[in-house]
Amino acid sequence: MPSSFKSVVGCQIPRVGVEPADSPEGDDAIALSSAYELQPDEWQEKVVRSWLEVRKDGKWKHPRCGIAVPRQNGKNGIIEIIELFGMVLRAEKFLHTAHEVKTARKAFIRLKYFFGEKANDPTARFPELNQLVREVRNTNGQEAIVLVNGGSCEFIARSKGSGRGFTVDKLVLDEAQELSEESLAALMPTMSAAPSGNPQMILAGTPPDEGMAGDAFTRMRNSGVEGQDRRLSWFEWSCLGVVDLDDPHVWAAANPALGMRLNAETIEDERAAMDDETFMRERLGMWSVSGVQRVISADAWRTVAKSNLRDAGAAVALAVDVSPDRDTSTIVAVTLENSGLPYIDVIESRRGSPAWVPERIAEICKGSDVRAVVIDNAGAASSLIEPLLKRRVKVTETNARDMAKACGGLYDAVMDAKVLHLDQPSLNHAVAVARKRRLGDAWAWNRKDADSDITPLVGATLALWGFEASGVKRPMRSNVRRKAVVLG
């Protein structure tokens, strides 16, 4: 890693966030925590001020709050500021829940640091806070800090009946990526008779992995990103789309504590140890990787990856796809590998206007043996058909039936290990995030997923179809014959 990268500092501005207009309560919370060795970073202050913003009637402006930020950045510090302030200055009752017992216990120990081990603790670090303590319960599974003013914070691991017997003002749901709808339903009644009459719920976590019961967190996140729920304050530090996984500036966008409590060398080690998908989810906070159920499993896709292969010199099928917002255009090729299997190669992908595509396609056709140029006539790329014809490039257009057959064909080829790909990040990402849409009795890729660029996958699907289908149009007469080359 170049030494200049070590000076990269995490972005303090969230990709998604609700900036408060004014937050006296937030300012008081920050002042209180700062007086007791809990000085928030700039990004943490933004979250605290938003979550503690009040309406004119004194009620919370955002009774529902949530945050998604990668691990080790400091989201638990935010919760501690909220709990310290609420207990000491507002006499609020908290129920702090986590998926695992050890996580709930760790949160208890962290908050106990401020109040001491027991009431009248002569070794308490902050005697004035310890004077407020009525009781500290250290029994496993019953941990709690109770203050003489009525404020309290109880800590539990979640279970089906874990909400019974609690009546609180604030419900904290840590490790929310593991929060099921059933667990949330069991805990919501704890706030229905909030003593303050002013309940608030906080969800904190990271994007759910496949197999996690993160439906409730995902639903809140979707509402937050869409920005339609005025009573929700959602903050998210994450990356979006296809990014350079090895660029520390990309890391900084999703990790606000980078260069402070989180160093670049640690992330560099994680990058070396994790596969791309895990790194994107765990360190770059990318929900698209894990927030949907994959159509093609990670194992199946990994099985047909072959970054070093020998091209057989056969004819090539090309396909073009353009995203619905026309912001990304991709050219994909399919031809034969020396083993006799077809392989997929993302030739080029660019952001911005797709005007570059026709000239690039014509250039490839003039210099290579191209058997077909395929474009979906119902997609955004259909606008390129006329410019291609003007360059004397004939296009094979697909209809809805062809598209359904192409999607099924790619899926079957991957599942049966009858196609290869070059393990290219842009295509890997597209496969990880792609969703289905109904198309008659079959299905096709859903291009309208605003969080994701799947043009490499749609292009690959059409190119494979064009490579195998009969009756395609040869785009241009050419005497060029390709030579076998080694790729990778």
N, C-alpha and C positions, 0 to 999 in steps of 0.2 A: 504494500500500500504506500503510495507516495506520501511524504511527510506533510504535504499541504492538505491532504484529506483529514489529517488528525485534528485540524482546526475547524472542521465543519461542525456547525452548531444546529441543533434541532429546531425545526420550525415551531414558533410559538402560536401560530395562527392555525386553527383547525381546518380541515377540508370541509367539514360541516359543523356549524355551531350557531348558538343563539346569543348574540351580544346584548347585555342588559342596558337599558336606557339610564337607569340609576339604581344603585343597590346599597343603601345605608347598612342594611343587615349584613350584606356581604363584606362591606368595609370593616364592620365591627368584628366579624369572624376572622378576617385576615389579621387585624390588629391584635386580637386575643391570641391566636395561634403563634404569631410572630414573637410575642412576649414570652412564649414558652418553647423556644427552640424549634418551632415548626414554621419556618419561613417559606411560603410557597413561591414557586417559579411564576413567571408571567403567565404562562398558559394555564396553570392551576388557578391563579387569581381570576382569570376569565370565567372558568367553570363555576367557581364558588360564587362569584357575583351574580351570575345568571341564575343559578339554582336558588339563591336566597333573595331574589327580587320579589318584592311584595306589591300587591295592588293597593289602591286607595282604601279599600275596606280592611286592609291588614292581612288578607289571605295570600298564600303563595301564588304568584303569577303562574308558576309551573308546578302543579302537584305531581307531575310525572317527569322524572329526570333520568337521563341515561348517558353513559360514556363508553366508547370503545377506543382503546389505545393499547398498543402492544405492551407486553410485560416489562417490568423493571423501569417503567417511565415515571410512575408515581401517582397512579390513580387512587391507591389506598391512602396517600397523603391528603387527597381532596376529601375523602370520606372522614378521615380523622379530624380535619378542620371543621367539617359540618357537625360531627358528633360532639366535639369539645365545646363548640359555640352553643349548640342546641341544649346540651345538658346544663352548662354553667350559667348561661345568660337567659335561657328561655324555659328552663325546667322541663324540657321535652323528654319523652320516653321513646327510646329507640329499640328496635329489634334488628340485630345485625345477623344476617344469615349467609351461609356459604354452602357450596356443594359438598365439601369435605370437612370432616371434623378438625383436621389439622389446620385448615385455613381459617376456620372460625376461631380456633384457639390462638393462632398467631395474631389475628386482629385484636383479640382481647388483650394479649400481652402488650401489644403496641400502644393501646389506649391506656392500659394500666400504668405505663411509663409516666404519664402525666399526673396521675392521682395517687400513686403509691400502692403498696401491697395490701394495705388494710386501713381501716379508720385509725386515726392517731398513730400513724406510722412515723417513728422518729427518723427513719432513713429515707423518707420521701424526698425526691429531688426538688419538688415544688411544694413547700409546706402550706402555702396559701390555698393551693388546690386541694391538698390532702385534708385541710380543715373542712372542706365541703362534703367529704365522704361520710356516708352513714354505714355503708357495708360494701365489701368486695368479696364476691363468691368465687372461689377458685376450683370448686368441684368440677371435674370433667363432665361436659354436657350441660352444666348449669351455670357457666361463667356469667358474671354480671358485675357491673359497677353501679351502685345506687347512691345518689346524693341526698343530702338533708333537705334540699329545696324541692325534692320530688323528681328531679331529672334522673334518668337511668339509661343504661345501655346493656341489653342482654344479648348473648351470643349463642347461636345454635347452628347445627348442620341441618340442612333441609331433608324432610321426609314427607310421606303422604299426609301425615297428621300433625306436622310440626307446628302449625299455627295455632293449635288449640291451647287455650288458657292465657293467651297474650292479648293485651289491649295497648296499642302504642300510637304515638303521633307520627313516627317515621319508620318506614320499613326499608331496610338496606338489603339488597340482593346482590351479593358479590358472586364472582364466578358465574355470571348470568348466562354465559355460553352453555351452561349445563342446566339451565332453568326450564323445566317442562311446563306446559300449560296446566297440568294437573297440580304441580307444586305451587304455581302462582295462584291458582284458584283456592288452594288450601290456606294460603297466607294472606290473601286480600282482606278477609273479614277482620284481621287484627286491627285494621285502621278504620273500620266502619263506625266505631264509637270513640274515635281519637279524643283523649282528654282535653286537648287544646281546641278541638273543633276545626283543626287546620292540618289535615293529614298530608303527607308527602311520601312518595315512593321513589327509590333510587336504584337503578340497575347499572352494574358495572361489570365489564368483562372484555373478552376478545372474540373475534369471529369464530363461530362454532365449527368444529371439525366434523367430517362425515361420521355419523353414528352418535353424535351428541344430541341431547334433547334440548336444543336451543331455540325452539319455536317461538317462545314468548319474547326472547331477546331479539330475534330476527324480525318479528312483527313490529316491535317498538322501533328498531333501527330503520325499517322501511318507512314508517311514519315520519321519523325524524329527517330522513333524506328527502322525502317528498315535501316536507315543510307545511303540510296541511293541518297539523294538530297544534293549535295555538297554545294549548295547555301543556305541551311537551317541550322540554329543553334537552335537545340531543347534541352531544359533542362527539366528533369522530376525527381521529388522526389516522389517515390511511392513504394508500396509493391507489390509483385508478388506471385501468387499461393495461396496455403493454408497456413495461418500463424496463430499464437496464438494472437487473438485480444486483449488479456488482458496483453500482455507482453510489458512493456515500452521500451524494446530494439527494438521491432518491430515498436512502435510508432516513435522512434528516426530515423529509416531508412527513413521515409517519411516526417519528420518534422525537417528540419535543424535548426529551431530556438528554439527547445525544450531545456529547461534549461537556455535560455537567455530571450527572450521576451514572450515565451510560456512555461507555467509550467505544470508539469506532473499531478498535481491535477485537472487542468482544463480539460485535456484530460480524466482523470478518471471520471469526472462528465459527460462528453459527452458520454463516453462508457456506463454509467448507463442509460442515457436518450435516446440514439439512438438504433434502431434495428441494427442487424449485418450488413445488406446491406448498410444502410445509413452511419454507422461508417466507413465501408471499403471504401466507395466512398469519403466521406467528410473529414475524418481525415487521412486515409491511402492512399489516392490518387489512388485508384485502379480502373483503367479504365475498366477492364474486367467486373466489376459488372454492369456498366451503359453504356459502350460504344457499346453494342450490344442490339438489341431488344430481350427481353426474349422470349423463346418459351413457358415456363410455367410461368404465371404471379406470382408475389410475393404474391398476395392475395390468389391465388388458392393453392400455395405451403404451405403458412402459415396455411390455413384452415385444411390441413391434417397432421399437425405436432402434435405429442402427445409424449412428453418426458417421461411421466409416464404411462405405460400401463402394462397389464397382459398378458403374453405369455400363449397360450392355450396348449402348449406341443405337437403341431402337427409336422409332418415331415418338414424338412428344404430343401430349394433349395439354392445352392451356385453358385456364378459366380465369375469369375476372369477377370479383365481387366488390361492391361499394356499399358502405354502411348507409342505413336509412337517412342519417343526417348529412350524408355526403362528405363526411370529415375524414374518412379513411378509405383508401382504395388498395386492393391487393391482387397481385398476379400469382397464380399457383400453377405448377407443372406436374404432370405425372408421366413417367416413362418406366422402362424396365431396368431392374437391377440384374446383375450377372446370374443370380440364382434363378431368374425367371419370374420373380415376383415384381409387381409394380411398386414403385415408391413415389412418395409425395415430397415435393420441394417447393417451399415458399420462395419464389423468385425475387419479388420486391413488394414492399408495402410502404405507402407514404401517407402522411397526414395532409389535409387540405383538399383543394379541388382535384377531381379525377382527370382533369384535362390532359395530364401527362400520359395517360394509359394508351390511347390509340397509337401514338407514335412509337411507344416502347413495344407494343405488341407487333406492329408492322416490322420493326427492326428485328425482333426475334424470329418472325416468320421468314424473313429474307435470308437469315443466316442459319436456320435450323430446319430440320425435317419435322414440320408440325402437321399432325393429322387433323386437329380440330381446335377451334377457339370457341369456348362455350360460355354463354351468358344467359342468365335467367331472365326471361322476358317480362317477369312481374316484379323484378327487383330494381333498385336504384341504378344498377349498372346498365340497364337497358338503354339509357340515354347515350351510351357509348357505341351502340350498334351502328348508327348512321355515320359518325366520324370514322369508324373502322371501314365501312363500305367505301367511303370516299378515298380511303387509302388502299383500296383493292384487296381488303381482307374480308373474306366471307366468314360469317358468324353462324354457329350452330346454336339456335335458341331453344331453351327448355321451357316447357309449360308446367303446370302444377303436377300432372301425372309423372312427368320426367323427374321433377324435383323430389317427389316422394320416393320414387324408385332409386334415385341417386343417394338419398339419405339412408335408406335401408341397405343399399349396396355397400356404402362405406362402413356402416355399423357391422354388417355381417363379415366384411373383409377383415376388420380389426378383431372381432371376436374369434374368427377362425384362423387368425394369424396369416392371412393371405394378402397382406399389403404391408409395406414398410414406410417409415418416415425418418427424417434426418434429425429428429430430436431438437427442432428449432423452437426457441422460447415463445415466439408469437403464436405458433400453432399449438404448442402445449397449453398455453394459457387459454386459447379459444376453446379447446376441447374440454378443459377443466370447468369452464363457466357456462357452456352452451346449454340452453334449455330446448325442450320440444314444444311444438305447437301442432294442434290437430290439423290435418289436411285430408278431408274426406274420411276414409276408413284407415288412412295411414298417418304419417307424421312428417314434419320437416323442421329444420332448425328455426328457432325463433329469433329473427334479426332485431326485434324491437326491445331487446334487453338493454336499457340505457346505460347500465353499469359496465358493459362489456363490448369489446370489439371481437366479433367472431368472423370477420371477413376471411381470415386465413382458412378457417374450417369450412365455410361455405364454398370458397374457391377450391379447396381440396376435394370436397364432395363432388362438385361439378366436373373437375378435371379428371377424377377417377372414372366418373360416368362417361365422359367424352373419350377416355382412353379405351374403354371396354365396349361401348355401344357401337352398333352397326348403323349405317345410314347417316353418319355425321358428314358435314361439309368440309372438304379440304380447303383451308383458308386461302392458300396461295400456291400457284404452281411453282415448284422449286426442284432443282436437281441436286440440292444439298443433301448429303447423307451424313448423319452424325457418327462420330467416332467414340468408341468406349473410353471413358475416363474414370479415374478414381475420385470420389467425392468424400468430403469430411475433413 
